[in-house]
């Protein structure tokens, strides 16, 4: 009964996403998209085409059935640009109500922009700059700052607007883009900020860049392309015809290929005219904005990374509340770290027990892979690599190995050393504690002069055996300190 779902009826696709709850960082438990192309041919005729509407309705019937099967009663159905602008849009909404039956809400362009901005803030609470959401038939722009959407605008600009039904480009969107940017009263406040790109076509462009750069991760969310590289890539793609796109090594549906060139051109012009300093790809947009808006205010205020780690620990760890105790126990070793690193260390501490079900020979690799390719929110790729490497080491892995070389390429040498120190500290803490608070109270750590001291209560000296001492010595070595055991 806690599930929440969104059905998004867009100009190019119709999608159903079901979330497990309205928690700060809920799992997606169902996600299905159908490319219907409701916006194709709209510019020529002013009407959505019958085959596209038939395809959308048939799939909406399935989505309604899936909601019923999954006992989802809390959901939103929204229709955007194509339905909003088509002369037969109202008739289409009525048909959906009668045949599916779903009560679809046609939202305004500015509301779409606001929700896209909220979606970016849902995943990246610290985002600051311009959010651009390109659909098949419209472009929404929103300015985000200090955790809020402070400006919003919508324009009738989208790749399907400039294509014929057979996918051929009929005209250039340049004049429309110029007019749109010039009309922004808040344009001057938004120059030289980040540009957060939302939408399937722009994510496809990021995937091409990932492939060409042989980047270590395939996760496009929070993938960053610097200004010069973004301009070069989008300019090159915008000049490709459909045949050249089809020869590209990246697989994508033919309908996506048809709009890729125009999508690249629109993005290129926006980056130029807004003087964006970098391109940040967001895997979160309108649907997550609806999810974020549905949360209680106190839930939205929470840190999505830490909340996600709590949930993962609760569902997969043996000692779900042991993470905070572990962090506190190793605190004396990291008294000079800043709040950003302290946050990542807390996340790693909370997750330090999630790999225990794996085979001992592969636990370290398993947990590293799951962190790198998971959907932790509120962190960069470097942050995810740092957390993953900490956990890899805590399960017995070593830095400098072939299996970690790509991960380490995302970090500086100081990050790698920090990951080694935290990982070894967590490994020692887990060995000593056995997942219990009493175990940690028997022993504590401190740095005194050039020594790393393990203080052990006299009645609990048996807790420190050869295995524990081996972990302790490795930890002292990582800090370049002499190890010392002190009985108290």
C-alpha positions in Angstrom: 0.0 0.0 0.0 3.1 2.3 0.2 3.9 2.0 -3.5 3.8 5.1 -5.7 3.6 5.1 -9.5 3.8 7.6 -12.4 2.5 7.2 -15.9 4.2 9.7 -18.2 2.4 10.3 -21.6 5.1 12.1 -23.5 5.5 13.2 -27.1 7.8 10.4 -28.0 7.2 7.7 -25.3 4.7 6.5 -22.8 6.2 5.1 -19.6 5.1 3.5 -16.3 7.4 3.6 -13.3 6.5 2.1 -9.9 8.4 3.0 -6.8 8.4 0.9 -3.7 7.4 3.8 -1.4 7.6 7.6 -0.9 10.8 7.3 1.1 13.7 9.7 0.3 15.5 7.2 -2.0 13.0 4.4 -2.9 13.7 1.5 -5.2 12.2 1.3 -8.6 10.3 -2.0 -8.7 8.8 -1.7 -12.2 9.8 0.4 -15.2 8.5 0.0 -18.8 8.6 2.4 -21.7 6.9 2.3 -25.1 7.9 4.6 -28.0 4.6 5.7 -29.5 5.6 8.9 -31.2 2.5 10.9 -30.3 4.2 14.1 -31.3 5.3 13.0 -34.7 3.6 14.9 -37.5 2.0 17.3 -35.1 3.6 20.3 -36.7 2.3 19.4 -40.2 -1.3 18.5 -39.2 -2.0 19.9 -35.8 -3.3 16.4 -34.8 -1.8 13.3 -33.1 -1.8 10.5 -35.6 -4.3 7.6 -35.2 -1.7 4.8 -35.1 0.3 6.6 -32.4 -2.8 7.1 -30.3 -3.9 3.5 -30.8 -0.5 2.3 -29.6 -0.5 4.6 -26.6 -4.0 3.4 -25.5 -3.2 -0.3 -25.9 -0.2 0.1 -23.7 -2.0 2.3 -21.2 -4.5 -0.5 -20.8 -1.6 -2.8 -19.9 -0.2 -0.2 -17.5 -3.6 0.1 -15.7 -3.7 -3.7 -15.4 -0.1 -3.8 -14.0 -1.1 -1.2 -11.4 -4.0 -3.4 -10.4 -1.9 -6.5 -10.2 0.7 -4.8 -8.0 -2.0 -3.2 -5.7 -0.8 0.3 -6.5 -3.5 2.8 -5.5 -1.4 6.0 -5.2 -0.3 7.1 -8.7 -0.2 10.1 -11.1 -0.9 10.0 -14.8 0.4 13.1 -16.6 0.3 14.1 -20.3 2.8 16.6 -21.7 3.5 18.5 -24.9 1.9 16.4 -27.6 -1.4 16.1 -25.8 -1.2 19.7 -24.6 -0.9 21.1 -28.1 -2.8 18.7 -30.3 -6.2 19.7 -31.6 -7.5 16.2 -30.7 -5.8 16.3 -27.3 -9.0 16.6 -25.3 -10.6 13.7 -27.3 -7.6 11.6 -26.6 -7.8 12.2 -22.8 -11.5 11.2 -22.9 -10.6 8.1 -24.8 -8.0 7.1 -22.2 -10.6 7.6 -19.4 -13.1 5.4 -21.2 -10.9 2.6 -22.5 -8.1 2.2 -19.9 -9.6 3.7 -17.5 -7.1 6.3 -16.3 -7.7 9.9 -15.3 -4.8 11.6 -17.2 -3.9 15.1 -16.2 -2.6 17.5 -18.9 0.0 19.6 -17.3 1.2 23.0 -18.5 4.7 23.7 -19.9 5.8 25.6 -16.8 4.5 22.9 -14.5 6.5 20.4 -16.5 9.6 22.6 -16.2 9.1 22.8 -12.4 8.6 19.1 -12.0 11.8 18.4 -14.1 13.7 20.7 -11.8 12.4 19.0 -8.7 13.4 15.6 -10.3 17.0 16.8 -10.6 17.0 18.1 -7.0 15.6 14.8 -5.9 18.8 13.1 -7.0 21.2 16.0 -6.7 20.1 18.2 -3.8 23.1 20.6 -4.3 22.4 21.2 -8.0 22.8 24.8 -9.1 22.2 26.0 -12.6 19.9 25.4 -15.5 17.8 22.2 -15.9 16.9 21.5 -19.5 14.3 18.8 -20.3 14.0 17.9 -24.0 11.0 15.9 -25.0 9.8 15.1 -28.4 7.8 18.2 -28.8 8.8 20.7 -26.1 11.8 22.1 -24.2 11.5 23.0 -20.6 14.0 25.1 -18.8 14.2 25.6 -15.0 16.8 27.3 -12.8 17.6 25.5 -9.6 19.4 27.0 -6.6 19.6 26.3 -2.9 17.3 23.3 -3.2 14.5 25.1 -5.0 13.2 25.7 -8.5 13.5 29.5 -8.7 12.6 30.1 -12.4 10.8 28.1 -15.1 9.9 28.3 -18.8 8.6 26.1 -21.5 9.0 26.4 -25.3 7.5 24.5 -28.3 10.9 23.2 -29.3 11.5 19.5 -29.8 13.0 17.3 -32.5 9.6 15.9 -33.6 8.5 19.5 -34.3 11.1 19.8 -37.1 10.6 16.3 -38.6 8.2 14.9 -41.1 6.3 11.6 -40.4 9.1 9.7 -42.2 11.8 11.2 -39.9 13.2 13.7 -42.4 14.3 17.1 -41.1 12.0 19.8 -42.5 13.5 22.9 -40.8 16.1 24.2 -38.4 15.2 25.0 -34.8 17.9 27.7 -34.6 15.5 30.7 -34.9 13.2 29.2 -32.3 16.0 28.6 -29.9 17.3 32.2 -30.3 13.8 33.6 -29.6 13.4 31.3 -26.6 16.7 32.2 -25.0 16.2 35.9 -25.6 12.8 35.8 -23.9 14.2 34.5 -20.7 14.1 37.4 -18.2 16.4 35.5 -15.9 19.0 34.6 -18.6 21.7 36.9 -17.3 21.5 35.4 -13.8 22.0 31.9 -15.3 25.1 32.3 -17.5 28.2 30.2 -16.9 26.4 27.8 -14.6 26.0 24.0 -15.0 23.5 22.7 -17.5 21.6 19.7 -16.2 20.4 17.7 -19.2 17.2 15.6 -18.8 15.6 13.4 -21.5 16.2 10.2 -23.3 17.8 11.8 -26.4 20.4 13.7 -24.4 21.1 10.6 -22.3 21.8 8.8 -25.5 24.3 11.5 -26.5 26.1 11.0 -23.1 26.2 7.2 -23.8 28.0 7.9 -27.1 30.6 10.1 -25.2 31.0 7.4 -22.6 31.7 4.8 -25.3 34.1 7.1 -27.2 36.1 7.9 -24.1 36.2 4.3 -22.9 34.9 5.6 -19.6 35.0 3.1 -16.7 31.3 3.3 -15.9 28.2 3.0 -18.0 26.0 5.0 -15.6 25.0 8.2 -17.4 23.4 9.7 -14.3 25.7 12.5 -13.0 28.0 12.0 -15.9 29.9 15.2 -16.5 31.1 16.5 -19.9 33.2 19.7 -19.8 32.0 22.6 -22.0 34.5 22.2 -24.9 34.0 18.5 -25.2 30.2 18.9 -25.0 30.2 21.5 -27.8 32.5 19.3 -30.0 30.4 16.2 -29.5 27.0 17.8 -30.1 28.3 19.7 -33.2 29.6 16.5 -34.7 26.4 14.5 -34.0 24.2 17.3 -35.3 25.7 17.0 -38.7 25.2 13.2 -39.1 22.4 11.9 -41.2 20.3 8.9 -40.3 22.5 6.4 -42.1 25.6 7.7 -40.4 23.8 7.5 -37.0 22.9 3.9 -37.8 26.5 3.0 -38.4 27.5 4.2 -34.9 28.5 1.4 -32.7 26.0 2.4 -30.0 22.8 0.4 -30.2 19.6 2.4 -29.8 16.0 2.1 -31.1 15.5 3.5 -34.7 13.0 6.0 -33.4 15.7 7.4 -31.0 18.2 7.5 -33.9 15.8 9.6 -36.0 15.7 12.4 -33.4 19.3 12.2 -32.2 20.8 14.7 -34.7 18.2 17.4 -34.0 18.5 16.7 -30.2 22.3 17.2 -30.4 21.8 20.5 -32.3 19.4 21.9 -29.8 21.7 21.0 -26.9 24.7 22.5 -28.7 22.9 25.8 -29.2 21.7 25.9 -25.5 25.2 25.3 -24.2 26.6 28.1 -26.4 23.9 30.7 -25.7 23.8 30.0 -21.9 27.6 29.8 -21.8 27.3 26.7 -19.7 30.5 25.8 -18.0 29.8 22.0 -18.1 27.1 19.5 -19.1 25.8 17.3 -16.3 23.5 14.4 -17.3 20.6 13.7 -15.0 18.8 10.3 -15.0 16.1 12.0 -13.0 13.4 14.3 -14.3 9.7 14.8 -14.5 8.7 11.4 -13.0 11.1 11.8 -10.1 9.8 15.3 -9.6 6.3 13.9 -9.1 7.8 11.4 -6.7 9.7 14.1 -4.8 6.7 16.3 -4.6 4.7 13.4 -3.1 7.1 13.1 -0.2 6.5 14.8 3.1 8.5 17.9 3.7 10.6 16.2 6.4 11.4 13.3 4.1 12.5 15.6 1.3 14.9 17.3 3.7 16.8 14.1 4.4 20.1 13.2 2.7 19.2 10.7 -0.1 22.6 9.0 0.1 22.4 8.3 3.8 18.8 7.2 3.6 19.5 4.8 0.8 22.4 3.3 2.8 20.2 2.8 5.8 17.6 1.0 3.6 20.2 -1.2 1.9 21.7 -2.1 5.3 18.3 -2.9 6.7 17.4 -5.1 3.8 20.7 -6.9 3.2 23.0 -6.5 6.3 23.1 -8.7 9.4 23.5 -5.8 11.8 21.6 -3.0 10.2 22.2 -0.3 12.9 25.8 -1.2 13.5 27.1 1.2 10.8 26.9 4.3 12.9 28.7 2.6 15.8 31.5 1.5 13.5 31.9 5.1 12.2 32.1 6.4 15.7 34.6 3.8 16.7 37.0 4.7 13.9 36.4 8.5 14.4 39.7 9.1 16.3 41.6 8.2 13.1 39.9 10.8 11.0 39.6 13.9 13.2 40.9 16.2 10.4 38.6 15.2 7.6 36.0 17.6 6.2 32.2 17.2 6.3 32.1 15.8 2.7 34.5 12.9 3.5 32.8 12.3 6.8 29.5 11.9 4.9 31.1 9.3 2.5 32.7 7.5 5.5 29.3 7.2 7.2 27.8 5.8 4.0 30.6 3.2 3.8 30.2 2.3 7.4 26.4 1.8 7.0 27.1 -0.4 4.0 30.1 -2.3 5.5 28.1 -5.5 6.2 26.0 -5.8 3.0 28.4 -8.2 1.3 28.4 -10.9 3.9 26.0 -13.2 1.9 28.5 -13.5 -0.9 31.1 -16.2 -1.3 34.2 -15.3 0.7 36.4 -15.4 -2.4 34.3 -12.9 -4.3 32.7 -10.7 -1.6 35.1 -7.8 -2.2 34.4 -7.7 -6.0 30.7 -8.2 -5.5 30.3 -5.2 -3.2 32.5 -3.0 -5.3 30.4 -3.8 -8.4 27.1 -3.2 -6.6 28.2 0.2 -5.4 29.6 1.4 -8.7 26.6 0.2 -10.7 23.9 0.8 -8.2 21.7 3.9 -7.9 23.0 5.7 -4.9 21.8 9.3 -5.0 23.4 12.6 -4.1 27.0 11.5 -5.1 29.3 11.9 -8.0 31.0 9.0 -9.8 34.2 9.7 -7.9 32.2 9.5 -4.6 30.7 6.2 -5.6 34.2 4.9 -6.6 35.5 6.0 -3.2 32.7 4.2 -1.3 33.1 1.1 -3.4 36.9 1.0 -2.9 36.5 1.4 0.9 34.2 -1.6 0.9 36.4 -3.6 -1.4 39.3 -3.2 1.0 37.1 -3.9 4.0 36.3 -7.3 2.5 40.0 -8.1 2.0 40.7 -6.5 -1.4 43.9 -4.6 -2.1 44.6 -1.4 -4.0 46.7 -1.3 -7.2 45.3 -4.6 -8.5 44.1 -5.0 -12.1 40.5 -5.3 -10.9 40.6 -1.9 -9.3 42.7 0.0 -11.8 39.6 1.5 -13.6 38.0 2.5 -10.3 41.1 4.1 -9.1 41.3 6.1 -12.3 38.3 8.1 -11.1 40.2 9.2 -7.9 43.2 11.2 -6.9 46.1 9.4 -5.0 44.9 11.0 -1.8 41.4 9.5 -2.3 42.9 6.0 -2.8 45.0 6.3 0.4 41.9 7.5 2.3 39.9 4.6 1.0 42.6 2.2 2.1 42.7 3.7 5.6 38.9 3.7 6.1 38.6 0.2 4.6 41.2 -1.3 6.9 39.7 0.5 9.9 36.3 -0.9 9.1 37.8 -4.4 8.6 39.4 -4.2 12.1 36.2 -2.9 13.7 34.1 -5.7 12.2 36.6 -8.3 13.3 36.6 -7.0 16.9 33.0 -6.3 17.3 31.3 -9.3 15.7 28.4 -6.9 14.9 27.8 -6.0 18.6 28.1 -2.8 20.6 29.6 -4.7 23.5 32.4 -5.9 21.2 33.4 -2.4 20.3 33.3 -1.2 23.9 36.0 -3.8 24.8 38.6 -2.0 22.6 39.2 1.5 21.3 41.6 3.2 19.0 43.7 6.3 19.5 46.7 8.0 17.8 49.4 9.1 20.3 52.5 10.8 18.9 53.8 8.4 16.2 51.8 5.4 17.5 48.5 3.8 16.7 47.3 2.4 20.0 44.8 -0.3 20.5 43.5 0.0 24.1 42.0 -3.3 25.4 40.2 -3.8 28.6 42.0 -6.3 30.8 39.1 -8.6 31.1 38.7 -8.7 27.3 42.2 -9.4 26.2 41.1 -12.6 24.6 39.3 -10.5 22.0 42.7 -9.6 20.4 44.1 -12.7 18.7 46.4 -13.3 15.7 43.7 -12.4 13.2 42.9 -9.1 14.9 46.5 -8.2 15.3 47.1 -8.8 11.6 44.3 -6.4 10.7 45.6 -3.9 13.3 49.2 -4.0 11.9 47.9 -3.4 8.4 45.9 -0.4 9.6 48.9 1.1 11.4 51.0 0.6 8.3 48.4 2.5 6.2 48.8 5.5 8.6 52.6 5.1 8.7 52.5 4.6 12.5 53.9 2.2 14.9 51.3 -0.2 16.3 51.0 -0.6 20.1 48.5 -2.7 22.2 47.8 -1.2 25.6 46.0 -3.1 28.3 43.7 -1.0 30.5 
